[in-house]
Amino acid sequence: MGDAVYFAREAMIISFAGRRGVVSSSNLNGGYRNDLHSVFNHSVGRDPNILQKRCPGLKGANIIEHYAVIASELGLDPEHTTGMGTAALIENHARAERTYHGVTVQAIATAGIDVNGGRAGDKASYDEFEQRSLLPPPGTINVFLFIDAYLDPGALTRALITATEAKTVALQELMAPSRYSAGLATGSGTDSLIAVCNEESPVVLYGAGKHVLLGEMIGQSVKEAVTKALDQQSGMNAQRQSSFLQQGIRYGLGVEELLALYQARYPEVSRDAATLRRGLQRLATDSHLSASVASILHLVDQWRWGLISWASLIDLSQYTLSYIAQRYRLDSCELSISREEATRYELLLDELRQLLLQLLDRESGHL
């Protein structure tokens, strides 16, 4: 669309070359606007307060004034600017685009949710009515979406819905965990999205949902940009997420949890933490083991969502646990959980943890 892109003061700034329709989730000039001159994505990832996990406070009386001050510091007119903030580094942004019939859709994302991933409906961690200072854990997915066609305000708003779904698809395919529940993440608690269309384009489009070509272009470009940005910011990619240590975090099967359990079960074994960590990492490279653990965790998910019965969960988990014990020549594992009493799936996970601890003890003994 001929818009200029600048990088300054830890921010990406887009200065419009013509009339643009904008829908923004920002507090600063958010909602639908067609009188804006610029948009920005500003990073606080190098702020010493953020690095020391201290709350730096707002640059104004409220979040609107805060972003207005940032706009001014960036040399922009706060009355005609909207923007986003993130702790992800701007240089770790990723871009993806699709072009059909002369119309280009481009998504630009910064992303990181290893710390702050959450699932819609998780218990809130902050009560805004208490008027306290809030320092969310660093982790945000911010997306610019540029559409080189004219969309009416409703269609441009619909584009935000499609883009948000695409972001969640990227997280789903990476099995990104919520840090606030045992669920899969659908985003972070601080995500933002700004969609921009070209009001000077002769091409007029009225739909942005999944049934139309524009929706396909939005979905593909946003998913690709978010996936790349997650990798570039924190190394969250398919290879890393295939490990049972990553997929098991939300059910207490992460590195730190397993190390603590090992030391509690084998207090007489004097293996240092570094050796145990190496042992866990070696086990995590075993694709059969990770696939077996993933299958049990998915069954637990299915039961928690009400899609399979308790008896099915227990029977199929028993089959997989027996397979793990047999394949790796461990002590046989027989679940003592009643098939009729759906009380605690945690007992099933305890059995899985015990098998993993046996494997860790054997593996670390060889290092």
C-alpha positions in Angstrom: 0.0 0.0 0.0 3.1 2.2 -0.1 3.1 2.8 3.7 6.5 3.6 5.3 7.9 1.4 8.0 10.3 2.8 10.6 12.2 1.3 13.5 13.0 3.7 16.4 13.2 3.6 20.2 12.3 -0.1 20.4 9.3 0.3 18.2 8.0 -0.6 14.8 6.1 2.4 13.3 4.0 2.4 10.2 3.3 5.8 8.6 0.3 5.8 6.3 0.8 7.0 2.7 -2.9 7.5 2.2 -6.4 7.0 3.7 -6.7 3.9 5.8 -9.5 2.2 7.6 -8.2 0.9 10.9 -9.7 -1.4 13.6 -7.6 -1.6 16.7 -7.9 -3.3 20.1 -5.7 -0.6 21.6 -7.0 1.8 24.3 -5.5 4.7 22.3 -7.9 5.5 19.5 -9.2 2.0 19.5 -12.1 0.6 17.7 -12.8 1.7 14.1 -11.1 4.8 12.8 -10.4 6.2 9.3 -8.6 9.4 10.4 -5.4 7.9 11.7 -1.9 8.7 10.3 0.2 5.9 11.9 0.3 2.8 14.0 3.1 1.3 16.2 4.2 -1.7 18.1 6.4 -0.7 21.1 8.7 -3.1 23.0 9.6 -2.8 26.7 11.7 -6.0 26.5 14.9 -4.1 27.3 13.4 -1.9 30.1 15.5 -2.5 33.2 12.4 -2.6 35.4 10.8 -5.3 33.2 14.1 -7.3 33.2 14.1 -7.1 37.0 10.4 -8.0 37.2 9.5 -4.6 38.7 6.5 -2.6 37.7 7.7 0.5 35.9 4.3 2.2 36.3 2.2 4.0 33.7 3.4 7.2 31.9 0.1 8.8 32.6 -3.0 8.6 34.8 -4.3 5.6 32.8 -3.5 3.3 30.0 -4.8 5.7 27.4 -2.5 8.5 28.6 0.3 5.9 28.8 0.1 5.1 25.1 -0.4 8.7 24.2 2.9 9.6 25.9 4.6 6.7 24.1 3.2 8.0 20.8 4.6 11.4 21.5 8.0 10.0 22.5 8.1 8.3 19.1 7.4 11.6 17.4 3.8 10.7 16.5 0.6 12.7 16.9 -1.3 11.0 19.7 -4.6 12.2 18.3 -4.1 10.3 15.1 -2.2 7.2 16.2 -3.0 3.9 17.7 -0.5 1.4 19.0 0.4 -1.8 20.9 2.9 -2.7 23.6 4.9 -5.9 24.1 7.9 -7.4 26.0 8.9 -9.3 22.9 11.8 -7.7 21.0 10.8 -5.9 17.8 13.7 -7.4 15.9 12.1 -10.8 16.5 9.0 -9.8 14.4 7.9 -12.1 11.6 6.0 -11.4 8.4 3.9 -13.5 6.1 1.7 -12.6 3.2 -0.7 -14.0 0.6 -1.7 -12.4 -2.7 -4.6 -13.4 -4.9 -6.3 -11.5 -7.7 -4.1 -8.5 -7.2 -5.0 -8.2 -3.5 -2.2 -8.7 -0.9 -2.7 -9.5 2.8 0.3 -9.2 5.0 0.6 -10.1 8.7 3.4 -8.8 10.9 3.7 -10.4 14.4 5.7 -10.3 17.6 5.0 -13.2 19.9 6.1 -14.9 23.1 3.8 -16.8 25.5 6.2 -19.2 27.3 5.4 -17.3 30.6 2.0 -15.7 30.0 0.1 -18.2 27.9 -3.5 -18.5 28.9 -6.8 -20.1 27.9 -10.0 -18.1 27.5 -12.0 -18.7 30.7 -9.0 -19.3 33.0 -9.3 -17.9 36.5 -8.3 -14.2 36.4 -5.0 -13.2 38.1 -6.0 -9.5 38.5 -9.0 -7.6 39.8 -9.1 -4.3 37.9 -11.7 -2.9 40.4 -9.1 -2.8 43.1 -7.1 -0.1 41.2 -3.8 -1.7 41.8 -0.7 -1.5 39.6 -0.5 -4.4 37.3 2.6 -6.0 35.9 1.5 -8.9 33.8 4.1 -11.6 33.2 6.0 -10.9 30.0 4.3 -12.6 27.1 2.2 -11.0 24.3 1.1 -11.8 20.7 0.8 -8.6 18.8 -0.3 -8.6 15.1 -0.5 -6.0 12.4 -2.8 -7.1 9.6 -2.7 -5.1 6.4 -5.3 -5.7 3.6 -4.7 -3.9 0.3 -8.4 -3.6 -0.5 -11.3 -1.5 0.9 -13.4 -3.1 3.6 -16.4 -1.5 5.3 -16.1 -1.2 9.1 -18.0 -4.4 9.7 -15.9 -6.5 7.3 -12.7 -5.1 8.8 -13.9 -5.9 12.3 -14.7 -9.4 11.0 -11.1 -9.7 9.8 -10.0 -9.3 13.5 -12.1 -12.4 14.4 -10.5 -14.5 11.6 -7.0 -13.3 12.6 -7.7 -14.1 16.2 -8.8 -17.6 15.3 -5.7 -18.0 13.2 -3.5 -17.0 16.1 -5.1 -19.7 18.2 -4.6 -22.2 15.5 -0.9 -21.5 15.6 -0.9 -22.1 19.4 -3.0 -25.2 19.1 -0.7 -26.8 16.5 2.2 -26.1 18.9 0.3 -27.5 21.9 1.2 -24.3 23.7 0.2 -24.6 27.4 -1.8 -22.3 29.6 0.2 -21.1 32.6 -2.9 -20.6 34.6 -4.7 -24.0 34.2 -4.2 -27.5 32.8 -5.7 -26.3 29.4 -4.1 -25.4 26.1 -3.4 -21.8 25.6 -5.6 -19.7 23.2 -3.4 -16.6 23.5 -1.9 -14.4 26.3 -3.8 -12.0 28.6 -2.3 -9.0 26.8 -2.6 -9.8 23.1 -3.4 -7.0 20.7 -4.4 -6.8 17.0 -4.6 -3.9 14.6 -6.1 -4.4 11.1 -5.6 -1.9 8.4 -7.3 -1.7 5.0 -6.7 0.6 2.0 -9.6 3.0 1.6 -8.1 4.2 -1.7 -8.2 0.8 -3.3 -10.7 0.3 -6.2 -11.2 -3.3 -4.9 -14.1 -3.4 -2.4 -14.6 -6.6 -0.3 -17.5 -7.3 2.0 -16.5 -10.5 3.7 -13.5 -11.6 5.8 -14.7 -14.8 7.4 -13.5 -18.4 6.7 -15.8 -19.0 3.8 -14.3 -16.3 1.5 -10.9 -16.1 -0.1 -9.9 -13.1 1.9 -10.6 -15.0 5.1 -8.3 -17.8 3.8 -5.6 -15.3 3.1 -5.9 -13.7 6.5 -5.9 -17.1 8.3 -2.8 -18.4 6.5 -0.8 -15.2 6.8 -1.5 -14.6 10.5 -0.9 -18.3 11.4 2.4 -18.3 9.6 3.6 -15.0 11.0 2.6 -15.9 14.6 4.3 -19.3 14.3 7.5 -17.8 13.0 7.5 -15.0 15.7 7.1 -17.5 18.5 10.1 -19.4 17.2 12.2 -16.3 16.8 11.4 -14.8 20.2 11.6 -17.9 22.4 12.3 -21.0 20.4 8.8 -22.3 20.6 8.6 -24.5 17.5 7.3 -27.9 16.5 10.6 -29.6 17.3 10.7 -28.2 20.8 7.0 -28.7 21.5 7.2 -32.4 20.4 9.0 -33.2 23.7 6.9 -34.6 26.5 8.7 -32.1 28.8 6.9 -29.3 26.9 3.6 -31.0 26.3 3.5 -32.2 29.9 4.1 -28.8 31.6 0.4 -28.1 32.2 0.1 -31.5 34.0 3.1 -31.3 36.2 5.5 -33.2 33.8 7.9 -30.3 33.2 11.7 -30.4 34.0 11.5 -28.7 37.4 8.5 -30.8 38.6 10.1 -34.1 37.6 13.5 -33.2 39.1 11.8 -32.4 42.4 9.8 -35.6 42.4 13.0 -37.6 41.5 14.9 -36.1 44.5 12.0 -36.9 46.8 11.7 -40.5 45.5 15.5 -41.2 45.4 16.9 -39.2 48.3 19.8 -41.6 48.7 21.0 -41.1 45.1 23.7 -38.5 44.9 23.3 -37.3 41.3 23.7 -33.6 40.6 21.0 -31.6 39.0 23.0 -31.1 35.8 23.2 -34.8 35.3 19.5 -35.3 35.9 18.7 -32.5 33.5 20.8 -34.1 30.8 19.1 -37.4 31.4 15.6 -35.8 31.0 16.7 -34.0 27.9 17.9 -37.3 26.4 14.7 -39.0 27.3 12.7 -36.1 25.7 14.4 -36.8 22.3 12.8 -40.3 22.2 9.9 -39.8 19.8 8.2 -43.0 20.9 8.2 -42.0 24.6 7.0 -38.5 23.8 4.2 -39.8 21.6 3.1 -42.3 24.3 3.0 -39.5 27.0 1.2 -37.2 24.6 -1.5 -39.8 23.9 -2.2 -40.2 27.6 -2.4 -36.4 28.1 -4.7 -36.1 25.2 -7.0 -38.8 26.7 -7.0 -36.8 29.9 -8.0 -33.7 28.0 -10.8 -35.6 26.2 -12.1 -36.9 29.6 -12.0 -33.4 31.2 -13.9 -32.0 28.2 -16.6 -34.7 28.6 -15.8 -36.4 25.3 -14.8 -39.9 26.5 -15.9 -42.0 29.5 -13.8 -42.5 32.7 -13.7 -46.2 31.9 -12.3 -45.5 28.4 -9.7 -43.1 29.9 -8.5 -45.8 32.4 -8.5 -48.7 29.9 -6.7 -46.9 27.1 -4.2 -45.3 29.5 -3.5 -48.7 31.0 -2.7 -50.0 27.5 -0.3 -47.1 26.9 1.4 -47.4 30.3 1.9 -51.1 29.8 3.4 -50.4 26.4 5.9 -47.9 27.9 6.9 -50.4 30.7 7.4 -53.2 28.2 9.2 -51.2 25.6 11.7 -49.8 28.1 11.9 -52.9 30.3 10.5 -51.2 33.4 8.5 -52.7 36.3 5.1 -53.6 35.1 2.4 -50.9 35.7 -1.0 -51.9 36.8 -3.5 -49.1 37.5 -5.3 -49.5 40.8 -7.8 -46.9 39.9 -11.5 -47.9 39.9 -13.1 -47.9 36.4 -16.4 -46.9 38.0 -15.2 -44.1 40.3 -14.2 -41.0 38.2 -12.6 -39.2 41.1 -9.0 -38.2 40.4 -7.3 -38.3 37.1 -4.3 -37.1 39.1 -3.8 -40.7 40.2 -3.3 -41.7 36.6 -0.8 -39.0 36.1 1.1 -40.2 39.2 1.5 -43.6 37.6 2.9 -41.9 34.5 5.3 -39.8 36.5 6.6 -42.9 38.3 7.4 -44.6 35.1 9.2 -41.5 33.9 11.2 -41.3 37.1 12.3 -45.0 36.6 13.5 -44.1 33.2 15.3 -41.0 34.4 17.1 -43.0 37.2 18.3 -45.5 34.6 19.2 -42.9 32.0 21.1 -40.6 34.4 23.0 -43.6 35.8 24.6 -44.0 32.4 25.8 -40.4 32.1 
